[in-house]
Amino acid sequence: MRVPFTKMHGLGNDFVVLDGRETPLAIGPELARALADRHTGIGCDQVIVLVPSANADLGMRIFNADGGEVESCGNASRAVTLLLGRPARIETLGGIISGEPEPGGAAIDMGKPRFEWQDIPLAYAMDTSAMPVAWEDLESPCAVNVGNPHAVFFVPDCDAVDLARLGPLIEHDPLFPERVNVNVATLAGSERIRLRVWERGAGLTRACGTGACATAVAAIRRGLTGREVTVELPGGSLRIAWPMAGAVRMSGSASESFRGSFDPRDFATAA
């Protein structure tokens, strides 16, 4: 049986979206990794599987390119909301989020950020607003969980950071028992932030929705910006708002690239 898919992206962060709501799909780490391969598979940063949910309108499983399943993906949430074409509550491993289509994209209520060290999680207790740790010139990050864990570093020039080298070192540091997404950010005014992201399990990415949310929240928490900011990533911009003690709201574009199908047997020996 061939399985239909929809190829989508949010600011260049791309996805293979599979609909398993009516017909269950046996998607695990090996098959997800094979589908994500850009040479022998369809190619993507994440494989997204839509599933039934007893608690929301639908569920969304998220597999990174390395096959690891993760809790949340802001760009994929916008893409799925665009695909549905209607407001929806979406259950993820990181919690239930709400999406609403907008012209050219969607707005997502990402829920309330968490800051307690055990909620990130970290290996031991410390101040998450300015962690007393450093990796070479990257120091004193802010740790935020917005459905998945992020470490945010504010630097003079995010483009000058060798993130391809430092990203995996920080991602796999024992301080982060579930690994971590690494964000390097530069203030570009009271309402603008430039951002690059090393995404756990995917590497350097053109855009990361939860990374943009985490970075905006970190900047607001430190008093560096107002409560609504534009986050500029290599793939484009996202608008992030965090009302006082409220949920984070992310707005931005998403697009459908093409549709196709595949035979799972073609990947039966993938590992």
Phi, psi and omega per residue, in radians:
M1 nan 2.233 3.095
R2 -1.418 2.497 -3.099
V3 -1.876 2.101 3.099
P4 -1.276 2.611 3.071
F5 -2.451 2.788 3.013
T6 -2.129 2.164 3.082
K7 -1.571 2.183 -3.090
M8 -2.370 2.923 3.024
H9 -2.673 2.700 2.983
G10 -2.144 1.851 -3.109
L11 1.020 0.556 3.124
G12 1.608 -0.206 2.988
N13 -1.370 1.914 -2.887
D14 -1.891 2.699 -2.996
F15 -2.414 2.585 2.856
V16 -1.816 2.001 -3.067
V17 -1.785 2.177 3.138
L18 -2.039 2.423 -3.099
D19 -1.844 1.831 3.127
G20 -1.911 0.442 -3.084
R21 -1.286 -0.656 -3.135
E22 -1.728 -0.706 3.100
T23 -2.000 1.935 -3.110
P24 -0.998 2.467 -3.140
L25 -2.021 2.332 3.132
A26 -1.554 1.382 -3.140
I27 -1.872 2.070 3.092
G28 -2.186 -3.050 -3.082
P29 -1.001 -0.723 -3.082
E30 -1.147 -0.821 -3.135
L31 -1.183 -0.708 3.114
A32 -1.046 -0.767 3.123
R33 -1.095 -0.693 3.135
A34 -1.169 -0.734 3.128
L35 -1.142 -0.621 -3.086
A36 -1.316 -0.312 -3.083
D37 -1.065 2.217 -3.055
R38 -1.425 -0.118 3.114
H39 -1.803 -0.707 -3.055
T40 -2.049 -0.056 3.123
G41 -2.055 -2.680 3.089
I42 -1.400 -0.694 3.105
G43 1.670 2.080 3.108
C44 -3.012 2.945 2.994
D45 -1.452 -0.653 -3.135
Q46 -2.450 2.520 2.949
V47 -1.726 2.205 -3.089
I48 -1.959 2.209 3.134
V49 -2.047 2.066 3.071
L50 -1.469 2.311 -3.063
V51 -2.369 2.834 3.056
P52 -1.158 2.720 3.092
S53 -2.450 2.378 3.065
A54 -1.477 -0.192 -3.029
N55 -1.960 -0.203 -3.085
A56 -2.563 -3.067 -3.137
D57 -1.187 -0.546 3.085
L58 -2.867 2.918 3.058
G59 -1.945 2.795 -3.134
M60 -2.402 2.044 3.025
R61 -1.699 2.486 -3.000
I62 -2.240 2.071 3.094
F63 -1.983 2.171 3.037
N64 -1.251 2.972 -3.074
A65 -1.062 -0.427 3.118
D66 -1.468 0.032 3.132
G67 1.630 -0.171 -3.137
G68 -1.302 2.398 3.117
E69 -1.551 2.333 -3.078
V70 -2.150 3.010 -2.933
E71 -1.475 -0.634 -2.961
S72 -2.647 2.724 3.054
C73 -2.710 1.914 -3.081
G74 -1.161 -0.762 3.135
N75 -1.117 -0.705 3.103
A76 -1.149 -0.603 3.108
S77 -1.078 -0.710 3.085
R78 -1.158 -0.729 -3.134
A79 -1.091 -0.780 -3.136
V80 -1.144 -0.710 3.095
T81 -1.076 -0.724 3.081
L82 -1.087 -0.730 -3.140
L83 -1.110 -0.711 3.125
L84 -1.182 -0.640 3.125
G85 1.323 0.349 -3.123
R86 -2.751 2.795 3.045
P87 -1.081 2.495 -3.106
A88 -2.719 2.631 2.969
R89 -1.734 2.239 -3.003
I90 -2.107 2.174 3.120
E91 -1.585 2.218 3.052
T92 -2.156 3.005 3.064
L93 -1.101 -0.394 3.128
G94 -1.564 0.008 -3.141
G95 2.200 -3.119 -3.137
I96 -1.652 2.248 3.096
I97 -2.052 2.879 -3.137
S98 -2.155 2.364 3.133
G99 -2.160 2.593 3.118
E100 -2.454 2.166 3.137
P101 -1.077 2.513 3.003
E102 -2.279 2.848 3.092
P103 -0.951 2.064 3.112
G104 1.395 0.059 -3.117
G105 3.133 -2.416 -3.083
A106 -2.797 2.783 2.987
A107 -1.959 2.384 -3.056
I108 -2.183 2.258 2.955
D109 -1.515 1.881 -3.005
M110 -1.540 0.004 -3.103
G111 1.495 3.133 -3.093
K112 -1.454 2.360 3.067
P113 -1.227 2.717 3.121
R114 -2.132 2.510 -3.027
F115 -2.199 -0.223 -3.123
E116 -1.107 2.477 -3.041
W117 -0.997 -0.627 -3.125
Q118 -1.317 -0.274 3.126
D119 -1.568 -0.211 -3.122
I120 -1.172 -0.908 -0.102
P121 -1.634 2.758 2.987
L122 -1.925 2.846 -3.114
A123 -1.286 -0.406 3.131
Y124 -2.737 2.890 -3.025
A125 -1.209 2.429 3.005
M126 -2.914 2.937 3.095
D127 -1.232 2.055 -3.092
T128 -1.503 -0.154 3.120
S129 -1.342 -0.475 3.076
A130 -2.696 1.455 -3.034
M131 -1.125 2.331 -3.109
P132 -1.406 1.027 -3.118
V133 -2.443 2.823 3.141
A134 -2.684 2.624 2.985
W135 -2.227 1.750 -3.023
E136 0.947 -2.170 -3.078
D137 -1.431 -0.115 3.101
L138 -1.542 2.004 -3.021
E139 -2.477 2.802 3.048
S140 0.889 0.948 3.128
P141 -1.273 2.827 2.959
C142 -1.741 2.318 3.118
A143 -1.807 2.288 -3.106
V144 -2.444 2.424 2.988
N145 -1.927 2.031 3.075
V146 -2.081 0.884 -3.029
G147 1.768 -0.544 2.963
N148 -2.539 2.878 -2.952
P149 -1.458 2.429 3.124
H150 -2.364 2.495 2.932
A151 -2.002 2.193 -3.051
V152 -2.002 2.129 3.102
F153 -1.916 2.229 3.041
F154 -1.673 2.153 -3.018
V155 -2.314 2.782 3.139
P156 -1.091 -0.634 -3.120
D157 -2.566 1.798 -3.081
C158 -1.116 -0.446 -3.128
D159 -1.282 -0.330 -3.118
A160 -1.498 -0.152 -3.112
V161 -1.393 2.316 3.084
D162 -1.399 1.298 -3.023
L163 -1.244 -0.482 3.101
A164 -1.114 -0.475 3.119
R165 -1.623 -0.808 -3.056
L166 -1.381 -0.512 -3.106
G167 -0.949 -0.938 -3.122
P168 -1.170 -0.507 3.093
L169 -1.122 -0.763 3.141
I170 -1.275 -0.732 -3.139
E171 -0.927 -0.726 -3.030
H172 -1.739 0.176 3.129
D173 -1.125 2.426 3.130
P174 -1.014 -0.298 3.083
L175 -1.059 -0.436 -3.082
F176 -1.990 1.594 -3.039
P177 -1.098 -0.382 3.075
E178 -1.924 0.386 -3.049
R179 1.104 3.130 -3.047
V180 -2.696 2.647 2.980
N181 -1.510 2.403 -3.021
V182 -1.957 2.122 -3.098
N183 -2.051 2.259 3.009
V184 -2.028 2.156 -2.962
A185 -2.245 2.565 3.099
T186 -2.249 2.224 3.081
L187 -1.190 2.315 3.124
A188 -2.162 0.559 -3.090
G189 2.278 3.076 -3.088
S190 -1.269 -0.234 -3.108
E191 -2.289 0.264 -3.125
R192 -2.410 2.447 3.089
I193 -2.344 2.297 2.983
R194 -1.608 2.423 -2.990
L195 -2.505 2.431 2.920
R196 -2.194 2.574 -3.020
V197 -2.343 2.329 2.879
W198 -1.746 1.989 -3.053
E199 -1.688 2.225 -3.120
R200 -1.010 2.299 3.117
G201 1.398 -0.106 -3.127
A202 -2.285 -0.452 3.128
G203 1.535 -2.733 3.106
L204 -1.059 2.336 -3.094
T205 -2.307 2.628 3.134
R206 -1.237 -0.418 3.125
A207 -2.798 2.606 3.077
C208 -2.512 1.938 -3.082
G209 -1.138 -0.803 3.122
T210 -1.192 -0.546 3.070
G211 -1.121 -0.716 3.082
A212 -1.099 -0.727 3.105
C213 -1.103 -0.838 -3.118
A214 -1.069 -0.717 -3.118
T215 -1.179 -0.757 3.094
A216 -1.072 -0.771 3.133
V217 -1.089 -0.738 3.126
A218 -1.089 -0.728 3.136
A219 -1.153 -0.737 3.119
I220 -1.136 -0.752 -3.120
R221 -1.066 -0.613 3.140
R222 -1.511 -0.010 3.134
G223 1.333 0.398 -3.091
L224 -1.509 -0.395 -3.106
T225 -2.459 3.040 2.952
G226 -1.320 -3.058 -3.013
R227 -1.513 0.068 3.021
E228 -2.412 2.194 -3.058
V229 -2.414 2.765 2.975
T230 -1.776 2.200 3.122
V231 -1.855 2.086 -3.080
E232 -1.739 2.033 3.121
L233 -1.913 2.915 3.125
P234 -0.957 -0.546 -3.115
G235 -1.559 -0.151 -3.104
G236 2.540 -2.938 -3.008
S237 -2.008 2.607 3.034
L238 -2.197 2.530 3.068
R239 -1.772 2.163 -3.087
I240 -2.104 2.293 3.080
A241 -2.219 2.405 3.093
W242 -2.328 1.586 3.090
P243 -1.063 2.723 -3.114
M244 -0.913 2.095 3.096
A245 1.001 0.418 -3.100
G246 -1.964 -2.933 3.115
A247 -1.421 2.670 3.091
V248 -1.462 2.326 3.119
R249 -2.038 2.242 -3.099
M250 -2.076 2.313 3.106
S251 -2.223 2.419 3.113
G252 3.097 3.119 -3.037
S253 -1.451 2.795 2.993
A254 -2.682 2.681 -3.065
S255 -2.538 2.630 2.960
E256 -1.642 2.308 -3.126
S257 -1.656 -0.933 3.129
F258 -2.924 2.979 3.096
R259 -2.187 2.688 3.124
G260 -2.894 -2.847 3.101
S261 -2.632 2.819 3.101
F262 -2.511 2.782 3.063
D263 -1.792 2.040 -3.126
P264 -0.978 -0.444 -3.140
R265 -1.137 -0.406 3.109
D266 -1.162 -0.315 -3.102
F267 -2.024 0.278 -3.029
A268 -1.074 -0.479 -3.106
T269 -1.749 0.119 -3.119
A270 -1.156 2.531 3.110
A271 -2.530 nan nan
